[in-house]
């Protein structure tokens, strides 16, 4: 063997690649995880917001502000003591006039679209009372109707209970009984992505 130096051996199966941190080493810092979650939420919000319909005529900026504020109030009422992401009301750009000629802002539309989806999954009665088609939010009249539904939903104790409580028969915070339906969506039944998305602003 030349110079008495054995040839370098390739890494064995399961060995980390050169330069990789050792197995069991420290993971990403909490701030990195938080930043990644915010980026993911922003991307999801943008994807949903891109589906906002074109308005038939310009929206009133006051109407957009009002429905977003009502959404936040309704969410807080329905959530009860459950922890939810902090909500920030949408504010029009500085110097904005009284009319909004574009599709609804992504953060506003994504919240409303998610609420509509949750209502279809909580139960048939709730879907009939509070459900709506986000693609029909094309003018102030449509926004006013949905705002009225949000106000009614905020006072619905049965809806709040369905959202706050885990599915009957299953352990609190645990999976539903075998063969049973999944828990209703909401602050306790929502996926982590949905919670993050609703809190993004």
C-alpha positions in Angstrom: 0.0 0.0 0.0 1.7 3.3 -1.1 3.2 5.3 1.8 1.4 3.0 4.2 -1.7 5.2 4.2 -5.0 3.3 3.8 -7.4 4.8 1.2 -10.3 6.8 2.5 -13.5 4.8 3.0 -16.9 6.0 1.9 -19.4 6.7 4.7 -21.4 3.8 5.9 -25.1 3.4 5.6 -27.0 6.0 7.6 -23.9 8.2 8.1 -24.6 11.9 7.9 -23.2 13.7 4.9 -20.0 15.7 5.2 -20.5 18.9 7.1 -23.9 17.9 8.5 -24.5 18.5 12.2 -24.2 15.3 14.4 -27.3 13.3 15.0 -29.2 14.6 18.0 -27.7 18.0 17.7 -29.6 21.2 18.4 -32.6 21.9 16.1 -33.7 25.2 14.7 -34.1 28.1 17.1 -37.6 29.0 18.2 -37.4 32.3 16.4 -36.6 30.4 13.2 -39.6 28.2 13.7 -41.8 31.2 14.3 -40.5 33.0 11.2 -41.1 29.9 9.1 -44.7 29.6 10.4 -45.3 33.3 9.6 -43.9 32.8 6.1 -46.1 29.7 5.6 -49.2 31.6 6.8 -48.5 34.5 4.5 -48.1 32.2 1.6 -51.4 30.4 2.4 -53.1 33.7 2.9 -51.8 35.0 -0.4 -53.0 31.8 -2.2 -56.5 32.1 -0.8 -56.6 35.9 -1.2 -55.7 35.4 -4.9 -59.1 33.8 -5.3 -61.0 36.9 -4.3 -63.6 37.7 -6.9 -63.5 40.9 -9.0 -66.1 43.4 -7.6 -69.1 44.3 -9.7 -68.6 47.8 -8.5 -66.1 49.4 -6.0 -66.5 48.4 -2.4 -66.8 51.0 0.4 -63.6 51.1 2.4 -65.8 51.6 5.5 -67.7 48.4 4.7 -64.4 46.3 4.4 -63.2 47.7 7.7 -66.5 47.0 9.3 -66.8 43.3 8.2 -63.2 42.6 9.2 -63.8 44.1 12.6 -67.0 42.1 13.0 -65.1 38.9 12.0 -62.6 39.4 14.7 -65.3 40.1 17.3 -67.2 37.0 16.2 -64.1 34.8 16.3 -63.3 36.0 19.9 -66.8 35.3 21.0 -66.9 31.8 19.5 -63.5 30.9 20.8 -64.3 31.7 24.4 -61.4 30.9 26.6 -59.5 29.0 23.9 -56.2 30.4 22.8 -56.3 31.8 19.3 -53.7 33.8 17.3 -53.8 37.5 17.9 -56.0 39.3 15.4 -55.1 42.6 13.8 -57.8 44.6 12.0 -57.3 45.4 8.4 -56.5 49.1 7.8 -56.6 50.8 4.4 -53.4 52.2 3.0 -52.6 55.8 4.0 -54.3 58.3 1.8 -56.8 55.8 0.5 -60.1 57.3 -0.7 -63.6 56.1 0.3 -63.7 53.4 -2.4 -61.8 50.1 -3.0 -61.9 49.2 -6.6 -59.8 46.0 -6.4 -60.8 42.5 -5.1 -61.0 42.3 -1.3 -57.6 42.5 0.5 -56.1 39.0 0.8 -56.1 39.1 4.7 -59.8 40.0 4.7 -61.0 37.6 2.0 -58.9 34.7 3.5 -60.5 35.1 6.9 -64.0 35.2 5.4 -63.3 32.2 3.2 -62.0 30.2 6.1 -65.1 31.1 8.2 -67.4 29.9 5.4 -65.4 26.6 5.2 -65.6 26.1 9.0 -69.4 26.6 9.0 -69.8 23.9 6.4 -67.8 21.5 8.6 -69.3 22.3 12.0 -72.8 21.1 11.1 -75.7 21.3 8.6 -77.7 23.7 10.7 -74.8 26.1 11.0 -74.0 25.9 7.3 -77.6 26.9 6.5 -77.6 29.8 9.0 -74.2 31.2 8.6 -72.6 29.7 5.5 -72.0 31.7 2.3 -70.2 31.4 -1.0 -67.0 33.6 -0.8 -67.0 33.9 -4.6 -70.2 35.9 -4.3 -68.6 38.7 -2.2 -68.6 41.1 -5.1 -70.2 44.2 -3.7 -71.2 46.1 -0.5 -74.6 44.4 -0.4 -73.0 40.9 -0.3 -70.6 42.1 2.4 -73.4 43.6 4.5 -75.3 40.2 4.4 -72.2 38.3 5.6 -71.6 40.9 8.3 -75.1 40.3 9.6 -74.5 36.6 9.7 -71.3 37.1 11.6 -73.2 39.2 14.2 -75.7 36.4 14.6 -73.0 33.8 14.8 -71.3 35.7 17.7 -74.5 35.2 19.8 -75.1 31.6 19.0 -74.2 29.6 22.1 -74.7 26.3 20.4 -72.3 27.2 17.7 -69.8 28.4 20.3 -70.1 25.1 22.2 -69.6 23.1 19.0 -66.4 25.0 18.3 -65.0 25.1 21.8 -65.7 21.5 22.9 -64.1 18.3 21.6 -66.3 15.7 20.0 -68.5 14.1 22.6 -67.3 10.6 23.6 -63.6 11.4 23.1 -61.1 12.5 25.6 -60.6 16.3 25.8 -57.9 17.3 23.3 -57.5 13.7 22.2 -58.5 11.8 19.1 -62.2 10.9 18.6 -63.4 7.4 19.5 -62.6 4.6 17.0 -64.9 4.9 14.0 -66.3 8.2 15.2 -66.3 11.5 13.3 -63.5 14.0 13.7 -64.0 16.9 16.1 -65.6 20.0 14.6 -63.3 22.7 13.3 -62.7 25.8 15.3 -60.1 27.1 17.8 -60.1 23.5 19.3 -60.7 21.6 16.1 -58.8 23.7 13.6 -55.6 22.6 12.2 -52.5 24.5 13.2 -52.2 26.0 9.7 -55.8 27.3 9.9 -55.1 29.0 13.3 -51.9 30.6 12.0 -53.7 31.7 8.8 -56.5 33.3 10.7 -54.1 35.1 12.9 -52.0 36.4 10.1 -52.5 40.1 9.2 
